[in-house]
Amino acid sequence: MRLEGVHHVTCITADAPRNVDFYTRVLGLRLVKKTVNQDDPTVYHLFYADEQGSAGSDITFFEYPGIRRGRAGAGMVHTVEWRVTSAEALDFWEERLRPDTAVLARDDDGVTFEDPEGLRHRLLVSTVEDAPLVADHPEIPADLALQGFDGVRAFSANASASRALLEEALAFAPVTAPERGLSPGSAWEARGASRGGLYAYDEPPAERGLGGSGTVHHVAWASSLEEHEAWRARVAEAGGSPTPVIDRFWFRSIYFREPSGVLFEIATLGPGFAVDEDPEHLGEALILPPAFEHLRAQIEPILTPLPDPRTATRR
């Protein structure tokens, strides 16, 4: 069995309208599902991805209005890495991001920036043949657009403690790439038949991490529906203490912490976001899973009003 790279990355925001603006207008992603956190349905769960809502391009946010700004520390993901096609794409993004970020740096290998709440991203020229996962945007040519995740980087004071779980239970393959700062014992790849994603560690800062806006809540890895229960068994046998399988309606999930402290999810590649919405109109309306539909009258009035980002970008 092999996991098909990163399924999604879930983060925290204190300001859903500003979050929608940045990830749709600036980064050019499509809002593909506007729903609620199924563990706390009083708050949004927003999903941004490519045009089809594909796993591998899906960055999601829980909105907790007014929550303090967080910072990444040991046991937390600190950077989300994305693929682009070329050095010309890096040039494009360096200029496009400049008015909308307070942190922007270009080096020989990529462009690093932060979103308005301090969540760090890095754009890298793709070195793999995985299918590009691209959203339509009137200001961003398809050949320059974000193409999906390359991986994530986390802080760990003891990367070797996670090695057995990553390599033996999850079948991640060790990666060494000094030009990217990936030294032996610090990076691995989850690669399946059609897609892969990197997971790498860096030395943590002295400051303790704080959960809050601008931080990553968890990273999910992609499994087929057929192999999902088997992945849970492998994690349990390795001492990973996975949750039972949880039906999230658009996919199924298990959760566990890897030894460095990062919260992992293994999520299935189906049924997908179009199971309850017209693919042409993903993300336009508040969609509740059937188990939560009876709460709509209580939920809708307390959620922050949001614009339709597709209408806004096409004016």
C-alpha angles and dihedrals in degrees: 000000000000131000115234098233124263114352097187143329118226120205140171130251133182094199119047097183092053089044092053091049095051099044096042106030099033105028093032097228122147121244096231102172132023107190142123136273102267091212091050110019093186090080135058126258107199122190124200122184145130123310094283097040091247125184107248094049100050118117113175136190138204110209117219103173113226096005114153120262111263134208131214118249139156112331094023136101108248105180136034112207123208133190126237129176107243152347086273088060090053089052090051094050094045089060097038094052097046098089094044106046135059092204119053129150133170125199135164093280107038154326121276122196143153130232118235091278097047101263105152122228133178128200117210133181107254117248096182135077096233114138112269113248104210135172124211115250127165094225100041120070112223092239090058099040127108109276102200135279125327091186145279135272123216137186118247132166090200113029092169090067089068097046099093094050093045097046104031106031101028098031094229112165120226115250129198120191112151092184088065095041092256105140125182111288095017105081141044138177128222103205127173134173096292110014145025139193136193128234116193139172132220130187110273124244120251091249118087115247120252126203114229143098115342094030134109115249097191145332121232127208122208125248134171115251090243095056099039098098090046090055090052090052092050092051091048092049089052091054095255096136097221122194119244114273107283120205107225090177094232090051139351123249146196123188134203139149118249114222095268089059101254113139110238128195127191107208129184125244093236169113084006139201097289093064090093104018138055105258089229091060105039114152097012099107134037105264121196123192111247092257089060101039093097088063096057095105091056097039105047098059093055098049121096111258110249132195123234099257094201091059091047095052094048099054 
